Amino acid sequence: MISSILPSRTWKEGEFIISDDSFEHQVWHEGSKLLLILIVDFWHPELAEEQRRRLSSI
């Protein structure tokens, strides 16, 4: 389950969820099987190269 200021959503086996984790959120897993999560970060397309360089250390 993923919960944030947006409506809560539940993972379904064989499906995926796309979420903006820049909002405060929490995730929990109550199942008995292993759950793997792939996190991919993208830069905002309007962010200048200098801003990306400064933010990359955060």
C-alpha positions, -999 to 999 in steps of 0.1 A, spaced: 0 0 0 12 35 -7 -3 64 10 3 102 6 -17 134 2 -30 118 -30 -55 89 -27 -40 57 -13 -34 29 -37 -27 -9 -34 -3 -29 -54 -17 -58 -74 5 -87 -84 18 -84 -119 10 -46 -121 29 -15 -113 23 19 -97 38 52 -107 41 77 -79 56 111 -73 76 106 -41 83 144 -38 51 144 -17 52 132 19 43 95 17 46 61 34 47 26 20 41 -7 37 39 -43 28 18 -68 48 22 -97 24 42 -129 30 60 -128 -3 91 -107 -11 83 -73 -25 109 -55 -46 106 -18 -55 124 -1 -84 128 36 -79 137 57 -109 144 94 -106 140 119 -135 151 155 -136 124 180 -144 129 190 -180 130 227 -172 158 224 -146 190 240 -158 222 219 -159 238 241 -131 207 234 -109 210 197 -116 247 197 -107 240 215 -74 211 193 -65 228 160 -74 246 158 -41 214 159 -21 
